[in-house]
């Protein structure tokens, strides 16, 4: 499909489709966006955004585009790896989300990304040990963040999160953690 192909109205689709991109530096810090815009105003999240499904954009293309738009870093498609897929039913009681989680396959030098503020929020490097203490959505803290940590560096997971019930429930549909070499 060419970029000149007709745009489609996606407003009535039952899902919003998005990506989150985990960029780590060599000191186990994660680049986080302190958000200014909905959803999750004044909370932290990895960089990312909505897939332009009306143009036929793929999740991989979206990950590369969003990283570039939000950080200025231009990654090649081989530098991002799909590590997880999350389905959120009735997030904030409003919308269903299908989220593809990517990670950069190499450490990102902190000098490659100047920390800056822009319309979406402010970029900050956060130590991995401190992420769960930040104001992050409950779905991220309780479900996604532990799975990201377990699958970082080569694993894959798929999880369904049902926010239509209180408390939310989740079901891991697939989990292939990164196999780590054991010392000995």
C-alpha positions as CSV (number, residue, x, y, z in Angstrom):
1,X,0.0,0.0,0.0
2,X,1.5,3.3,-1.0
3,X,1.5,6.3,1.4
4,X,-0.9,7.9,-0.9
5,X,-3.5,5.2,-0.3
6,X,-6.8,6.4,1.2
7,X,-6.9,6.9,4.9
8,X,-9.6,4.9,6.8
9,X,-11.7,6.0,9.7
10,X,-10.5,4.0,12.7
11,X,-12.4,5.8,15.4
12,X,-15.1,3.2,15.6
13,X,-12.8,0.2,16.0
14,X,-13.1,-1.5,19.3
15,X,-9.3,-1.5,19.9
16,X,-6.7,1.2,20.0
17,X,-3.4,-0.3,18.7
18,X,-0.2,1.0,20.2
19,X,3.5,0.3,20.9
20,X,5.7,0.8,23.9
21,X,9.5,0.9,23.4
22,X,11.9,0.0,26.1
23,X,15.3,1.8,25.6
24,X,18.0,0.8,28.1
25,X,21.4,2.4,28.6
26,X,24.5,0.5,29.6
27,X,23.9,1.2,33.3
28,X,20.5,-0.5,33.5
29,X,18.5,2.7,33.2
30,X,15.3,2.9,31.2
31,X,14.2,5.9,29.2
32,X,10.8,7.0,30.5
33,X,8.4,9.7,29.4
34,X,6.8,11.7,32.2
35,X,3.5,12.2,30.4
36,X,1.6,15.4,29.9
37,X,-1.2,14.0,27.7
38,X,-3.9,11.4,28.1
39,X,-3.9,8.6,28.7
40,X,-2.1,8.5,32.0
41,X,-1.4,12.2,32.5
42,X,1.4,12.9,35.0
43,X,2.4,9.2,35.0
44,X,5.5,7.6,33.5
45,X,5.7,5.2,30.6
46,X,8.2,4.0,28.0
47,X,8.2,6.0,24.8
48,X,5.6,4.9,22.3
49,X,2.3,5.7,20.7
50,X,-0.5,4.6,18.5
51,X,0.0,2.6,15.3
52,X,-1.2,4.4,12.3
53,X,-3.5,1.6,11.3
54,X,-5.4,3.7,8.8
55,X,-2.2,3.7,6.7
56,X,-1.4,0.1,7.2
57,X,1.6,0.9,9.4
58,X,3.1,-2.2,11.1
59,X,3.9,-2.3,14.8
60,X,7.6,-2.5,14.0
61,X,7.4,0.5,11.7
62,X,5.5,2.3,14.5
63,X,8.1,1.5,17.1
64,X,10.9,2.9,14.9
65,X,8.8,6.0,14.1
66,X,7.7,6.7,17.7
67,X,11.3,6.3,19.0
68,X,12.5,8.8,16.4
69,X,9.6,11.3,17.0
70,X,9.9,11.3,20.8
71,X,13.7,10.9,21.2
72,X,15.3,12.0,18.0
73,X,17.1,8.6,17.8
74,X,16.8,6.9,14.5
75,X,16.9,3.1,15.0
76,X,17.1,0.6,12.2
77,X,14.2,-2.0,12.1
78,X,16.8,-4.7,13.1
79,X,17.5,-2.7,16.3
80,X,14.0,-3.2,17.8
81,X,12.7,-6.5,18.9
82,X,9.1,-7.5,19.7
83,X,9.2,-8.8,23.3
84,X,5.5,-8.8,24.3
85,X,1.9,-8.4,23.3
86,X,-0.7,-7.0,25.8
87,X,-4.4,-6.9,25.4
88,X,-6.2,-4.6,27.8
89,X,-9.9,-4.9,28.1
90,X,-11.8,-1.7,29.2
91,X,-8.7,0.2,30.3
92,X,-9.8,3.1,32.5
93,X,-13.4,1.9,31.7
94,X,-13.2,3.4,28.3
95,X,-11.3,1.6,25.6
96,X,-9.7,-1.7,24.7
97,X,-5.9,-1.6,23.9
98,X,-3.7,-3.9,21.9
99,X,-0.2,-3.0,22.8
100,X,3.0,-4.4,21.2
101,X,6.1,-4.0,23.5
102,X,9.5,-3.6,21.8
103,X,13.0,-3.3,23.2
104,X,16.1,-1.8,21.6
105,X,18.5,-4.7,21.1
106,X,21.5,-2.6,22.0
107,X,22.3,-0.3,24.9
108,X,21.4,3.3,24.0
109,X,24.1,5.8,25.0
110,X,22.6,8.5,27.1
111,X,24.3,11.1,24.9
112,X,22.3,9.7,21.9
113,X,19.1,11.1,23.4
114,X,19.2,14.6,24.8
115,X,16.7,14.8,27.7
116,X,14.1,17.2,26.6
117,X,10.5,18.4,27.1
118,X,8.0,18.4,24.3
119,X,4.3,18.3,23.9
120,X,4.0,14.7,25.1
121,X,6.0,15.3,28.3
122,X,9.6,15.1,29.6
123,X,12.1,12.3,28.9
124,X,14.0,11.0,31.9
125,X,16.5,8.1,32.5
126,X,15.3,6.0,35.4
127,X,17.2,3.2,37.2
128,X,15.4,-0.2,36.6
129,X,15.1,-0.7,40.4
130,X,13.2,2.6,40.7
131,X,10.6,2.1,37.9
132,X,8.0,0.4,40.1
133,X,8.2,3.3,42.6
134,X,7.2,5.8,40.0
135,X,3.7,6.8,39.3
136,X,2.9,4.3,36.6
137,X,-0.5,2.7,35.7
138,X,-1.5,-0.3,37.8
139,X,-1.5,-2.5,34.7
140,X,2.1,-1.6,34.1
141,X,3.2,-2.0,37.7
142,X,1.4,-5.2,38.5
143,X,1.5,-7.0,35.1
144,X,3.6,-5.5,32.3
145,X,6.7,-4.4,34.2
146,X,7.4,-7.8,35.9
147,X,6.9,-9.5,32.5
148,X,9.2,-7.0,30.8
149,X,11.9,-7.7,33.3
150,X,11.5,-11.5,33.0
151,X,11.6,-11.4,29.2
152,X,14.2,-8.7,28.6
153,X,17.0,-9.5,26.2
154,X,15.5,-12.3,24.1
155,X,12.2,-13.6,25.6
156,X,8.6,-13.1,24.6
157,X,5.3,-13.0,26.4
158,X,1.6,-12.4,25.6
159,X,-0.8,-11.4,28.3
160,X,-4.5,-10.4,28.5
161,X,-5.5,-7.9,31.2
162,X,-9.2,-7.4,32.1
163,X,-9.8,-4.0,33.6
164,X,-13.6,-4.3,33.4
165,X,-13.5,-6.0,36.8
166,X,-12.3,-4.8,40.2
167,X,-9.6,-5.8,41.0
168,X,-8.3,-6.3,37.5
169,X,-7.3,-9.8,36.5
170,X,-4.8,-11.0,34.0
171,X,-3.8,-14.2,32.2
172,X,-0.4,-14.8,30.7
173,X,-1.2,-16.6,27.4
174,X,2.4,-17.2,26.4
175,X,5.7,-16.9,28.2
176,X,9.2,-17.7,26.9
177,X,11.6,-16.0,29.2
178,X,15.1,-15.2,28.1
179,X,17.4,-18.2,28.8
180,X,20.2,-16.9,30.9
181,X,23.6,-18.7,31.2
182,X,24.1,-20.0,34.7
183,X,27.5,-19.4,36.3
184,X,29.4,-22.3,37.6
